[in-house]
Amino acid sequence: MKLRPMADNVLLKAHEAPETTASGIILATTSKEKPAIYEVVSVGPGTKDVTMTVEAGQKVVVGKFAGSDVTIDKEDYKFVKQDDILAVVTD
């Protein structure tokens, strides 16, 4: 199943949370925080007032409680408005 965002919505896929801490402690699945960095899967066409500035494939930072979580074919995604994106991650 494919999802195509409408208007100024952006479809994101979460990066997996680390299984261990930097010091090597294994994290229980309940103690993992929601990721803040996502990969842009697809972008809506925008609106009359909103020009889309993010592109598929970019990595972005999103607030913890932004958007709507959705699960399709056992994959977790998040729909957010472009305004909910805080930053684009560059190398």
PyMOL Python script that loads the backbone (N, CA, C, O; Angstrom):
from pymol import cmd

cmd.read_pdbstr("""\
ATOM      1  N   MET A   1       0.836  -1.175   0.000  1.00  0.00           N
ATOM      2  CA  MET A   1       0.000   0.000   0.000  1.00  0.00           C
ATOM      3  C   MET A   1       0.883   1.242   0.000  1.00  0.00           C
ATOM      4  O   MET A   1       1.850   1.321   0.758  1.00  0.00           O
ATOM      5  N   LYS A   2       0.558   2.193  -0.834  1.00  0.00           N
ATOM      6  CA  LYS A   2       1.321   3.440  -0.902  1.00  0.00           C
ATOM      7  C   LYS A   2       0.474   4.578  -0.349  1.00  0.00           C
ATOM      8  O   LYS A   2      -0.741   4.624  -0.542  1.00  0.00           O
ATOM      9  N   LEU A   3       1.140   5.488   0.336  1.00  0.00           N
ATOM     10  CA  LEU A   3       0.476   6.663   0.890  1.00  0.00           C
ATOM     11  C   LEU A   3       0.994   7.903   0.184  1.00  0.00           C
ATOM     12  O   LEU A   3       2.201   8.064   0.002  1.00  0.00           O
ATOM     13  N   ARG A   4       0.081   8.778  -0.214  1.00  0.00           N
ATOM     14  CA  ARG A   4       0.451  10.034  -0.868  1.00  0.00           C
ATOM     15  C   ARG A   4      -0.121  11.177  -0.036  1.00  0.00           C
ATOM     16  O   ARG A   4      -1.340  11.337   0.035  1.00  0.00           O
ATOM     17  N   PRO A   5       0.738  11.969   0.591  1.00  0.00           N
ATOM     18  CA  PRO A   5       0.248  13.077   1.411  1.00  0.00           C
ATOM     19  C   PRO A   5      -0.501  14.113   0.573  1.00  0.00           C
ATOM     20  O   PRO A   5      -0.193  14.334  -0.599  1.00  0.00           O
ATOM     21  N   MET A   6      -1.475  14.728   1.195  1.00  0.00           N
ATOM     22  CA  MET A   6      -2.256  15.778   0.553  1.00  0.00           C
ATOM     23  C   MET A   6      -1.825  17.135   1.108  1.00  0.00           C
ATOM     24  O   MET A   6      -1.275  17.219   2.206  1.00  0.00           O
ATOM     25  N   ALA A   7      -2.075  18.181   0.349  1.00  0.00           N
ATOM     26  CA  ALA A   7      -1.821  19.575   0.754  1.00  0.00           C
ATOM     27  C   ALA A   7      -0.391  19.750   1.249  1.00  0.00           C
ATOM     28  O   ALA A   7       0.551  19.359   0.560  1.00  0.00           O
ATOM     29  N   ASP A   8      -0.214  20.334   2.437  1.00  0.00           N
ATOM     30  CA  ASP A   8       1.139  20.597   2.948  1.00  0.00           C
ATOM     31  C   ASP A   8       1.580  19.561   3.979  1.00  0.00           C
ATOM     32  O   ASP A   8       2.342  19.867   4.895  1.00  0.00           O
ATOM     33  N   ASN A   9       1.090  18.328   3.817  1.00  0.00           N
ATOM     34  CA  ASN A   9       1.485  17.237   4.705  1.00  0.00           C
ATOM     35  C   ASN A   9       2.731  16.540   4.180  1.00  0.00           C
ATOM     36  O   ASN A   9       2.996  16.517   2.978  1.00  0.00           O
ATOM     37  N   VAL A  10       3.492  15.969   5.120  1.00  0.00           N
ATOM     38  CA  VAL A  10       4.726  15.257   4.803  1.00  0.00           C
ATOM     39  C   VAL A  10       4.652  13.894   5.479  1.00  0.00           C
ATOM     40  O   VAL A  10       4.285  13.808   6.651  1.00  0.00           O
ATOM     41  N   LEU A  11       4.995  12.829   4.760  1.00  0.00           N
ATOM     42  CA  LEU A  11       5.021  11.480   5.316  1.00  0.00           C
ATOM     43  C   LEU A  11       6.448  11.149   5.720  1.00  0.00           C
ATOM     44  O   LEU A  11       7.371  11.246   4.911  1.00  0.00           O
ATOM     45  N   LEU A  12       6.625  10.755   6.984  1.00  0.00           N
ATOM     46  CA  LEU A  12       7.950  10.470   7.537  1.00  0.00           C
ATOM     47  C   LEU A  12       8.031   9.035   8.013  1.00  0.00           C
ATOM     48  O   LEU A  12       7.030   8.440   8.411  1.00  0.00           O
ATOM     49  N   LYS A  13       9.240   8.484   7.966  1.00  0.00           N
ATOM     50  CA  LYS A  13       9.513   7.155   8.523  1.00  0.00           C
ATOM     51  C   LYS A  13      10.577   7.324   9.591  1.00  0.00           C
ATOM     52  O   LYS A  13      11.614   7.948   9.362  1.00  0.00           O
ATOM     53  N   ALA A  14      10.311   6.766  10.752  1.00  0.00           N
ATOM     54  CA  ALA A  14      11.214   6.928  11.888  1.00  0.00           C
ATOM     55  C   ALA A  14      12.481   6.108  11.708  1.00  0.00           C
ATOM     56  O   ALA A  14      12.466   5.008  11.156  1.00  0.00           O
ATOM     57  N   HIS A  15      13.579   6.681  12.194  1.00  0.00           N
ATOM     58  CA  HIS A  15      14.807   5.914  12.305  1.00  0.00           C
ATOM     59  C   HIS A  15      14.705   5.096  13.571  1.00  0.00           C
ATOM     60  O   HIS A  15      14.144   5.562  14.563  1.00  0.00           O
ATOM     61  N   GLU A  16      15.233   3.893  13.560  1.00  0.00           N
ATOM     62  CA  GLU A  16      15.156   3.027  14.730  1.00  0.00           C
ATOM     63  C   GLU A  16      15.919   3.618  15.895  1.00  0.00           C
ATOM     64  O   GLU A  16      17.010   4.163  15.724  1.00  0.00           O
ATOM     65  N   ALA A  17      15.342   3.507  17.083  1.00  0.00           N
ATOM     66  CA  ALA A  17      16.032   3.937  18.302  1.00  0.00           C
ATOM     67  C   ALA A  17      17.164   2.957  18.588  1.00  0.00           C
ATOM     68  O   ALA A  17      17.046   1.772  18.277  1.00  0.00           O
ATOM     69  N   PRO A  18      18.253   3.431  19.172  1.00  0.00           N
ATOM     70  CA  PRO A  18      19.368   2.534  19.450  1.00  0.00           C
ATOM     71  C   PRO A  18      18.984   1.445  20.444  1.00  0.00           C
ATOM     72  O   PRO A  18      18.192   1.671  21.359  1.00  0.00           O
ATOM     73  N   GLU A  19      19.556   0.265  20.248  1.00  0.00           N
ATOM     74  CA  GLU A  19      19.296  -0.862  21.144  1.00  0.00           C
ATOM     75  C   GLU A  19      20.105  -0.763  22.425  1.00  0.00           C
ATOM     76  O   GLU A  19      19.729  -1.327  23.452  1.00  0.00           O
ATOM     77  N   THR A  20      21.227  -0.038  22.360  1.00  0.00           N
ATOM     78  CA  THR A  20      22.088   0.102  23.536  1.00  0.00           C
ATOM     79  C   THR A  20      22.469   1.565  23.709  1.00  0.00           C
ATOM     80  O   THR A  20      22.395   2.358  22.770  1.00  0.00           O
ATOM     81  N   THR A  21      22.877   1.907  24.920  1.00  0.00           N
ATOM     82  CA  THR A  21      23.369   3.259  25.181  1.00  0.00           C
ATOM     83  C   THR A  21      24.813   3.355  24.726  1.00  0.00           C
ATOM     84  O   THR A  21      25.408   2.351  24.331  1.00  0.00           O
ATOM     85  N   ALA A  22      25.380   4.543  24.776  1.00  0.00           N
ATOM     86  CA  ALA A  22      26.775   4.742  24.380  1.00  0.00           C
ATOM     87  C   ALA A  22      27.721   3.933  25.256  1.00  0.00           C
ATOM     88  O   ALA A  22      28.805   3.552  24.814  1.00  0.00           O
ATOM     89  N   SER A  23      27.316   3.669  26.500  1.00  0.00           N
ATOM     90  CA  SER A  23      28.172   2.894  27.403  1.00  0.00           C
ATOM     91  C   SER A  23      27.921   1.395  27.304  1.00  0.00           C
ATOM     92  O   SER A  23      28.552   0.621  28.024  1.00  0.00           O
ATOM     93  N   GLY A  24      27.001   0.962  26.418  1.00  0.00           N
ATOM     94  CA  GLY A  24      26.790  -0.457  26.187  1.00  0.00           C
ATOM     95  C   GLY A  24      25.629  -1.071  26.945  1.00  0.00           C
ATOM     96  O   GLY A  24      25.434  -2.285  26.876  1.00  0.00           O
ATOM     97  N   ILE A  25      24.853  -0.279  27.663  1.00  0.00           N
ATOM     98  CA  ILE A  25      23.711  -0.806  28.406  1.00  0.00           C
ATOM     99  C   ILE A  25      22.580  -1.096  27.427  1.00  0.00           C
ATOM    100  O   ILE A  25      22.218  -0.243  26.617  1.00  0.00           O
ATOM    101  N   ILE A  26      22.025  -2.305  27.504  1.00  0.00           N
ATOM    102  CA  ILE A  26      20.931  -2.702  26.623  1.00  0.00           C
ATOM    103  C   ILE A  26      19.639  -2.073  27.136  1.00  0.00           C
ATOM    104  O   ILE A  26      19.306  -2.191  28.315  1.00  0.00           O
ATOM    105  N   LEU A  27      18.916  -1.404  26.239  1.00  0.00           N
ATOM    106  CA  LEU A  27      17.680  -0.725  26.609  1.00  0.00           C
ATOM    107  C   LEU A  27      16.478  -1.638  26.426  1.00  0.00           C
ATOM    108  O   LEU A  27      16.374  -2.354  25.430  1.00  0.00           O
ATOM    109  N   ALA A  28      15.572  -1.607  27.394  1.00  0.00           N
ATOM    110  CA  ALA A  28      14.301  -2.305  27.242  1.00  0.00           C
ATOM    111  C   ALA A  28      13.470  -1.533  26.225  1.00  0.00           C
ATOM    112  O   ALA A  28      13.634  -0.322  26.080  1.00  0.00           O
ATOM    113  N   THR A  29      12.588  -2.219  25.527  1.00  0.00           N
ATOM    114  CA  THR A  29      11.807  -1.538  24.492  1.00  0.00           C
ATOM    115  C   THR A  29      10.919  -0.448  25.070  1.00  0.00           C
ATOM    116  O   THR A  29      10.599   0.513  24.370  1.00  0.00           O
ATOM    117  N   THR A  30      10.513  -0.569  26.326  1.00  0.00           N
ATOM    118  CA  THR A  30       9.660   0.459  26.925  1.00  0.00           C
ATOM    119  C   THR A  30      10.437   1.706  27.303  1.00  0.00           C
ATOM    120  O   THR A  30       9.836   2.767  27.468  1.00  0.00           O
ATOM    121  N   SER A  31      11.755   1.615  27.445  1.00  0.00           N
ATOM    122  CA  SER A  31      12.538   2.782  27.856  1.00  0.00           C
ATOM    123  C   SER A  31      13.076   3.585  26.676  1.00  0.00           C
ATOM    124  O   SER A  31      13.691   4.633  26.875  1.00  0.00           O
ATOM    125  N   LYS A  32      12.856   3.116  25.462  1.00  0.00           N
ATOM    126  CA  LYS A  32      13.321   3.852  24.288  1.00  0.00           C
ATOM    127  C   LYS A  32      12.441   5.071  24.066  1.00  0.00           C
ATOM    128  O   LYS A  32      11.215   4.981  24.144  1.00  0.00           O
ATOM    129  N   GLU A  33      13.056   6.194  23.794  1.00  0.00           N
ATOM    130  CA  GLU A  33      12.303   7.407  23.490  1.00  0.00           C
ATOM    131  C   GLU A  33      11.876   7.380  22.035  1.00  0.00           C
ATOM    132  O   GLU A  33      12.490   6.713  21.202  1.00  0.00           O
ATOM    133  N   LYS A  34      10.818   8.113  21.744  1.00  0.00           N
ATOM    134  CA  LYS A  34      10.425   8.271  20.350  1.00  0.00           C
ATOM    135  C   LYS A  34      11.546   8.991  19.626  1.00  0.00           C
ATOM    136  O   LYS A  34      12.142   9.915  20.177  1.00  0.00           O
ATOM    137  N   PRO A  35      11.842   8.586  18.408  1.00  0.00           N
ATOM    138  CA  PRO A  35      12.923   9.256  17.683  1.00  0.00           C
ATOM    139  C   PRO A  35      12.534  10.679  17.313  1.00  0.00           C
ATOM    140  O   PRO A  35      11.358  10.987  17.121  1.00  0.00           O
ATOM    141  N   ALA A  36      13.526  11.527  17.217  1.00  0.00           N
ATOM    142  CA  ALA A  36      13.286  12.908  16.806  1.00  0.00           C
ATOM    143  C   ALA A  36      13.688  13.105  15.351  1.00  0.00           C
ATOM    144  O   ALA A  36      13.277  14.078  14.717  1.00  0.00           O
ATOM    145  N   ILE A  37      14.496  12.178  14.815  1.00  0.00           N
ATOM    146  CA  ILE A  37      14.964  12.296  13.432  1.00  0.00           C
ATOM    147  C   ILE A  37      14.205  11.288  12.571  1.00  0.00           C
ATOM    148  O   ILE A  37      14.122  10.102  12.892  1.00  0.00           O
ATOM    149  N   TYR A  38      13.663  11.791  11.484  1.00  0.00           N
ATOM    150  CA  TYR A  38      12.876  10.975  10.563  1.00  0.00           C
ATOM    151  C   TYR A  38      13.397  11.169   9.147  1.00  0.00           C
ATOM    152  O   TYR A  38      14.068  12.154   8.842  1.00  0.00           O
ATOM    153  N   GLU A  39      13.071  10.205   8.290  1.00  0.00           N
ATOM    154  CA  GLU A  39      13.380  10.340   6.869  1.00  0.00           C
ATOM    155  C   GLU A  39      12.092  10.698   6.139  1.00  0.00           C
ATOM    156  O   GLU A  39      11.043  10.103   6.387  1.00  0.00           O
ATOM    157  N   VAL A  40      12.176  11.663   5.246  1.00  0.00           N
ATOM    158  CA  VAL A  40      11.012  12.069   4.462  1.00  0.00           C
ATOM    159  C   VAL A  40      10.755  11.000   3.404  1.00  0.00           C
ATOM    160  O   VAL A  40      11.618  10.720   2.572  1.00  0.00           O
ATOM    161  N   VAL A  41       9.562  10.405   3.442  1.00  0.00           N
ATOM    162  CA  VAL A  41       9.185   9.376   2.476  1.00  0.00           C
ATOM    163  C   VAL A  41       8.531  10.024   1.260  1.00  0.00           C
ATOM    164  O   VAL A  41       8.895   9.732   0.120  1.00  0.00           O
ATOM    165  N   SER A  42       7.572  10.898   1.508  1.00  0.00           N
ATOM    166  CA  SER A  42       6.933  11.621   0.407  1.00  0.00           C
ATOM    167  C   SER A  42       6.361  12.941   0.916  1.00  0.00           C
ATOM    168  O   SER A  42       6.158  13.139   2.114  1.00  0.00           O
ATOM    169  N   VAL A  43       6.113  13.827  -0.029  1.00  0.00           N
ATOM    170  CA  VAL A  43       5.709  15.197   0.287  1.00  0.00           C
ATOM    171  C   VAL A  43       4.466  15.538  -0.525  1.00  0.00           C
ATOM    172  O   VAL A  43       4.379  15.216  -1.710  1.00  0.00           O
ATOM    173  N   GLY A  44       3.505  16.193   0.124  1.00  0.00           N
ATOM    174  CA  GLY A  44       2.312  16.650  -0.576  1.00  0.00           C
ATOM    175  C   GLY A  44       2.644  17.779  -1.542  1.00  0.00           C
ATOM    176  O   GLY A  44       3.759  18.301  -1.520  1.00  0.00           O
ATOM    177  N   PRO A  45       1.698  18.162  -2.385  1.00  0.00           N
ATOM    178  CA  PRO A  45       1.948  19.195  -3.393  1.00  0.00           C
ATOM    179  C   PRO A  45       1.997  20.617  -2.843  1.00  0.00           C
ATOM    180  O   PRO A  45       2.370  21.545  -3.560  1.00  0.00           O
ATOM    181  N   GLY A  46       1.626  20.795  -1.582  1.00  0.00           N
ATOM    182  CA  GLY A  46       1.576  22.141  -1.015  1.00  0.00           C
ATOM    183  C   GLY A  46       0.186  22.733  -1.187  1.00  0.00           C
ATOM    184  O   GLY A  46      -0.740  22.055  -1.631  1.00  0.00           O
ATOM    185  N   THR A  47       0.053  23.988  -0.838  1.00  0.00           N
ATOM    186  CA  THR A  47      -1.223  24.690  -0.995  1.00  0.00           C
ATOM    187  C   THR A  47      -0.956  26.022  -1.689  1.00  0.00           C
ATOM    188  O   THR A  47       0.181  26.344  -2.033  1.00  0.00           O
ATOM    189  N   LYS A  48      -2.010  26.775  -1.884  1.00  0.00           N
ATOM    190  CA  LYS A  48      -1.867  28.089  -2.514  1.00  0.00           C
ATOM    191  C   LYS A  48      -0.933  28.981  -1.700  1.00  0.00           C
ATOM    192  O   LYS A  48      -0.195  29.791  -2.260  1.00  0.00           O
ATOM    193  N   ASP A  49      -0.968  28.827  -0.377  1.00  0.00           N
ATOM    194  CA  ASP A  49      -0.170  29.674   0.510  1.00  0.00           C
ATOM    195  C   ASP A  49       1.125  29.027   0.992  1.00  0.00           C
ATOM    196  O   ASP A  49       1.982  29.709   1.554  1.00  0.00           O
ATOM    197  N   VAL A  50       1.278  27.705   0.777  1.00  0.00           N
ATOM    198  CA  VAL A  50       2.443  26.994   1.315  1.00  0.00           C
ATOM    199  C   VAL A  50       3.201  26.303   0.187  1.00  0.00           C
ATOM    200  O   VAL A  50       2.664  25.411  -0.471  1.00  0.00           O
ATOM    201  N   THR A  51       4.443  26.712  -0.036  1.00  0.00           N
ATOM    202  CA  THR A  51       5.327  26.055  -0.996  1.00  0.00           C
ATOM    203  C   THR A  51       6.144  25.023  -0.237  1.00  0.00           C
ATOM    204  O   THR A  51       6.725  25.332   0.804  1.00  0.00           O
ATOM    205  N   MET A  52       6.191  23.810  -0.746  1.00  0.00           N
ATOM    206  CA  MET A  52       6.910  22.737  -0.057  1.00  0.00           C
ATOM    207  C   MET A  52       8.415  22.919  -0.253  1.00  0.00           C
ATOM    208  O   MET A  52       8.888  23.120  -1.371  1.00  0.00           O
ATOM    209  N   THR A  53       9.158  22.846   0.852  1.00  0.00           N
ATOM    210  CA  THR A  53      10.607  23.051   0.806  1.00  0.00           C
ATOM    211  C   THR A  53      11.394  21.806   1.165  1.00  0.00           C
ATOM    212  O   THR A  53      12.615  21.790   1.010  1.00  0.00           O
ATOM    213  N   VAL A  54      10.725  20.751   1.645  1.00  0.00           N
ATOM    214  CA  VAL A  54      11.428  19.496   1.930  1.00  0.00           C
ATOM    215  C   VAL A  54      11.201  18.538   0.774  1.00  0.00           C
ATOM    216  O   VAL A  54      10.236  18.668   0.021  1.00  0.00           O
ATOM    217  N   GLU A  55      12.113  17.563   0.642  1.00  0.00           N
ATOM    218  CA  GLU A  55      12.046  16.600  -0.454  1.00  0.00           C
ATOM    219  C   GLU A  55      12.191  15.197   0.093  1.00  0.00           C
ATOM    220  O   GLU A  55      12.776  14.996   1.157  1.00  0.00           O
ATOM    221  N   ALA A  56      11.662  14.227  -0.631  1.00  0.00           N
ATOM    222  CA  ALA A  56      11.804  12.827  -0.249  1.00  0.00           C
ATOM    223  C   ALA A  56      13.286  12.484  -0.132  1.00  0.00           C
ATOM    224  O   ALA A  56      14.100  12.904  -0.954  1.00  0.00           O
ATOM    225  N   GLY A  57      13.621  11.716   0.901  1.00  0.00           N
ATOM    226  CA  GLY A  57      15.001  11.303   1.115  1.00  0.00           C
ATOM    227  C   GLY A  57      15.748  12.150   2.130  1.00  0.00           C
ATOM    228  O   GLY A  57      16.760  11.706   2.674  1.00  0.00           O
ATOM    229  N   GLN A  58      15.275  13.354   2.397  1.00  0.00           N
ATOM    230  CA  GLN A  58      15.937  14.195   3.396  1.00  0.00           C
ATOM    231  C   GLN A  58      15.653  13.668   4.801  1.00  0.00           C
ATOM    232  O   GLN A  58      14.630  13.029   5.047  1.00  0.00           O
ATOM    233  N   LYS A  59      16.586  13.951   5.718  1.00  0.00           N
ATOM    234  CA  LYS A  59      16.376  13.632   7.131  1.00  0.00           C
ATOM    235  C   LYS A  59      15.977  14.923   7.828  1.00  0.00           C
ATOM    236  O   LYS A  59      16.573  15.976   7.600  1.00  0.00           O
ATOM    237  N   VAL A  60      14.953  14.829   8.687  1.00  0.00           N
ATOM    238  CA  VAL A  60      14.428  16.014   9.354  1.00  0.00           C
ATOM    239  C   VAL A  60      14.247  15.758  10.845  1.00  0.00           C
ATOM    240  O   VAL A  60      14.129  14.616  11.287  1.00  0.00           O
ATOM    241  N   VAL A  61      14.228  16.844  11.607  1.00  0.00           N
ATOM    242  CA  VAL A  61      13.963  16.789  13.040  1.00  0.00           C
ATOM    243  C   VAL A  61      12.539  17.278  13.258  1.00  0.00           C
ATOM    244  O   VAL A  61      12.133  18.321  12.745  1.00  0.00           O
ATOM    245  N   VAL A  62      11.788  16.493  14.039  1.00  0.00           N
ATOM    246  CA  VAL A  62      10.388  16.803  14.305  1.00  0.00           C
ATOM    247  C   VAL A  62      10.160  16.758  15.808  1.00  0.00           C
ATOM    248  O   VAL A  62      10.764  15.939  16.500  1.00  0.00           O
ATOM    249  N   GLY A  63       9.301  17.622  16.318  1.00  0.00           N
ATOM    250  CA  GLY A  63       8.952  17.616  17.732  1.00  0.00           C
ATOM    251  C   GLY A  63       8.340  16.285  18.154  1.00  0.00           C
ATOM    252  O   GLY A  63       7.703  15.601  17.353  1.00  0.00           O
ATOM    253  N   LYS A  64       8.541  15.927  19.416  1.00  0.00           N
ATOM    254  CA  LYS A  64       8.087  14.647  19.949  1.00  0.00           C
ATOM    255  C   LYS A  64       6.604  14.380  19.738  1.00  0.00           C
ATOM    256  O   LYS A  64       6.213  13.255  19.429  1.00  0.00           O
ATOM    257  N   PHE A  65       5.785  15.399  19.901  1.00  0.00           N
ATOM    258  CA  PHE A  65       4.340  15.199  19.877  1.00  0.00           C
ATOM    259  C   PHE A  65       3.689  15.704  18.592  1.00  0.00           C
ATOM    260  O   PHE A  65       2.465  15.828  18.529  1.00  0.00           O
ATOM    261  N   ALA A  66       4.480  15.993  17.583  1.00  0.00           N
ATOM    262  CA  ALA A  66       3.950  16.519  16.325  1.00  0.00           C
ATOM    263  C   ALA A  66       3.336  15.407  15.487  1.00  0.00           C
ATOM    264  O   ALA A  66       3.786  14.262  15.536  1.00  0.00           O
ATOM    265  N   GLY A  67       2.327  15.741  14.735  1.00  0.00           N
ATOM    266  CA  GLY A  67       1.789  14.855  13.721  1.00  0.00           C
ATOM    267  C   GLY A  67       0.946  13.707  14.223  1.00  0.00           C
ATOM    268  O   GLY A  67       0.588  13.633  15.398  1.00  0.00           O
ATOM    269  N   SER A  68       0.637  12.806  13.295  1.00  0.00           N
ATOM    270  CA  SER A  68      -0.190  11.633  13.559  1.00  0.00           C
ATOM    271  C   SER A  68       0.575  10.382  13.179  1.00  0.00           C
ATOM    272  O   SER A  68       1.086  10.271  12.065  1.00  0.00           O
ATOM    273  N   ASP A  69       0.652   9.434  14.113  1.00  0.00           N
ATOM    274  CA  ASP A  69       1.326   8.164  13.854  1.00  0.00           C
ATOM    275  C   ASP A  69       0.373   7.225  13.134  1.00  0.00           C
ATOM    276  O   ASP A  69      -0.823   7.190  13.424  1.00  0.00           O
ATOM    277  N   VAL A  70       0.916   6.468  12.195  1.00  0.00           N
ATOM    278  CA  VAL A  70       0.116   5.507  11.449  1.00  0.00           C
ATOM    279  C   VAL A  70       0.984   4.285  11.167  1.00  0.00           C
ATOM    280  O   VAL A  70       2.187   4.421  10.941  1.00  0.00           O
ATOM    281  N   THR A  71       0.384   3.086  11.177  1.00  0.00           N
ATOM    282  CA  THR A  71       1.098   1.850  10.866  1.00  0.00           C
ATOM    283  C   THR A  71       0.474   1.235   9.621  1.00  0.00           C
ATOM    284  O   THR A  71      -0.726   0.964   9.588  1.00  0.00           O
ATOM    285  N   ILE A  72       1.290   1.017   8.602  1.00  0.00           N
ATOM    286  CA  ILE A  72       0.850   0.414   7.347  1.00  0.00           C
ATOM    287  C   ILE A  72       1.784  -0.744   7.040  1.00  0.00           C
ATOM    288  O   ILE A  72       3.003  -0.571   7.014  1.00  0.00           O
ATOM    289  N   ASP A  73       1.221  -1.921   6.807  1.00  0.00           N
ATOM    290  CA  ASP A  73       2.011  -3.118   6.496  1.00  0.00           C
ATOM    291  C   ASP A  73       3.135  -3.321   7.512  1.00  0.00           C
ATOM    292  O   ASP A  73       4.270  -3.613   7.137  1.00  0.00           O
ATOM    293  N   LYS A  74       2.814  -3.166   8.798  1.00  0.00           N
ATOM    294  CA  LYS A  74       3.747  -3.373   9.914  1.00  0.00           C
ATOM    295  C   LYS A  74       4.904  -2.375   9.936  1.00  0.00           C
ATOM    296  O   LYS A  74       5.902  -2.609  10.619  1.00  0.00           O
ATOM    297  N   GLU A  75       4.789  -1.280   9.208  1.00  0.00           N
ATOM    298  CA  GLU A  75       5.790  -0.214   9.205  1.00  0.00           C
ATOM    299  C   GLU A  75       5.178   1.018   9.862  1.00  0.00           C
ATOM    300  O   GLU A  75       4.021   1.353   9.606  1.00  0.00           O
ATOM    301  N   ASP A  76       5.958   1.696  10.714  1.00  0.00           N
ATOM    302  CA  ASP A  76       5.478   2.884  11.407  1.00  0.00           C
ATOM    303  C   ASP A  76       5.845   4.148  10.636  1.00  0.00           C
ATOM    304  O   ASP A  76       6.994   4.339  10.236  1.00  0.00           O
ATOM    305  N   TYR A  77       4.856   4.996  10.438  1.00  0.00           N
ATOM    306  CA  TYR A  77       5.033   6.259   9.741  1.00  0.00           C
ATOM    307  C   TYR A  77       4.427   7.378  10.577  1.00  0.00           C
ATOM    308  O   TYR A  77       3.714   7.128  11.549  1.00  0.00           O
ATOM    309  N   LYS A  78       4.719   8.606  10.187  1.00  0.00           N
ATOM    310  CA  LYS A  78       4.151   9.780  10.846  1.00  0.00           C
ATOM    311  C   LYS A  78       3.808  10.809   9.774  1.00  0.00           C
ATOM    312  O   LYS A  78       4.626  11.119   8.908  1.00  0.00           O
ATOM    313  N   PHE A  79       2.580  11.336   9.848  1.00  0.00           N
ATOM    314  CA  PHE A  79       2.175  12.453   9.008  1.00  0.00           C
ATOM    315  C   PHE A  79       2.336  13.730   9.807  1.00  0.00           C
ATOM    316  O   PHE A  79       1.840  13.823  10.930  1.00  0.00           O
ATOM    317  N   VAL A  80       3.021  14.716   9.246  1.00  0.00           N
ATOM    318  CA  VAL A  80       3.155  16.023   9.891  1.00  0.00           C
ATOM    319  C   VAL A  80       2.904  17.110   8.855  1.00  0.00           C
ATOM    320  O   VAL A  80       3.051  16.890   7.653  1.00  0.00           O
ATOM    321  N   LYS A  81       2.528  18.269   9.336  1.00  0.00           N
ATOM    322  CA  LYS A  81       2.480  19.450   8.484  1.00  0.00           C
ATOM    323  C   LYS A  81       3.918  19.922   8.292  1.00  0.00           C
ATOM    324  O   LYS A  81       4.754  19.736   9.176  1.00  0.00           O
ATOM    325  N   GLN A  82       4.210  20.526   7.151  1.00  0.00           N
ATOM    326  CA  GLN A  82       5.568  21.011   6.918  1.00  0.00           C
ATOM    327  C   GLN A  82       6.015  21.968   8.023  1.00  0.00           C
ATOM    328  O   GLN A  82       7.198  22.003   8.362  1.00  0.00           O
ATOM    329  N   ASP A  83       5.100  22.736   8.582  1.00  0.00           N
ATOM    330  CA  ASP A  83       5.439  23.672   9.666  1.00  0.00           C
ATOM    331  C   ASP A  83       5.890  22.967  10.944  1.00  0.00           C
ATOM    332  O   ASP A  83       6.532  23.589  11.791  1.00  0.00           O
ATOM    333  N   ASP A  84       5.564  21.669  11.101  1.00  0.00           N
ATOM    334  CA  ASP A  84       5.980  20.910  12.288  1.00  0.00           C
ATOM    335  C   ASP A  84       7.434  20.452  12.207  1.00  0.00           C
ATOM    336  O   ASP A  84       7.989  19.988  13.203  1.00  0.00           O
ATOM    337  N   ILE A  85       8.055  20.574  11.037  1.00  0.00           N
ATOM    338  CA  ILE A  85       9.456  20.181  10.869  1.00  0.00           C
ATOM    339  C   ILE A  85      10.332  21.296  11.414  1.00  0.00           C
ATOM    340  O   ILE A  85      10.241  22.445  10.984  1.00  0.00           O
ATOM    341  N   LEU A  86      11.187  20.934  12.373  1.00  0.00           N
ATOM    342  CA  LEU A  86      12.017  21.924  13.051  1.00  0.00           C
ATOM    343  C   LEU A  86      13.309  22.217  12.305  1.00  0.00           C
ATOM    344  O   LEU A  86      13.792  23.349  12.321  1.00  0.00           O
ATOM    345  N   ALA A  87      13.881  21.187  11.641  1.00  0.00           N
ATOM    346  CA  ALA A  87      15.164  21.365  10.952  1.00  0.00           C
ATOM    347  C   ALA A  87      15.373  20.246   9.946  1.00  0.00           C
ATOM    348  O   ALA A  87      14.797  19.165  10.070  1.00  0.00           O
ATOM    349  N   VAL A  88      16.200  20.520   8.953  1.00  0.00           N
ATOM    350  CA  VAL A  88      16.663  19.500   8.007  1.00  0.00           C
ATOM    351  C   VAL A  88      18.080  19.134   8.417  1.00  0.00           C
ATOM    352  O   VAL A  88      18.915  20.012   8.638  1.00  0.00           O
ATOM    353  N   VAL A  89      18.352  17.831   8.521  1.00  0.00           N
ATOM    354  CA  VAL A  89      19.674  17.352   8.929  1.00  0.00           C
ATOM    355  C   VAL A  89      20.567  17.297   7.696  1.00  0.00           C
ATOM    356  O   VAL A  89      20.210  16.682   6.691  1.00  0.00           O
ATOM    357  N   THR A  90      21.730  17.942   7.776  1.00  0.00           N
ATOM    358  CA  THR A  90      22.704  17.888   6.686  1.00  0.00           C
ATOM    359  C   THR A  90      23.983  17.255   7.206  1.00  0.00           C
ATOM    360  O   THR A  90      24.282  17.320   8.398  1.00  0.00           O
ATOM    361  N   ASP A  91      24.728  16.646   6.308  1.00  0.00           N
ATOM    362  CA  ASP A  91      25.983  15.984   6.709  1.00  0.00           C
ATOM    363  C   ASP A  91      27.099  16.969   6.883  1.00  0.00           C
ATOM    364  O   ASP A  91      28.218  16.581   7.217  1.00  0.00           O
TER     365      ASP A  91
END
""", "prot")
cmd.dss("prot")
cmd.show_as("cartoon", "prot")
cmd.util.cbc("prot")
cmd.orient("prot")
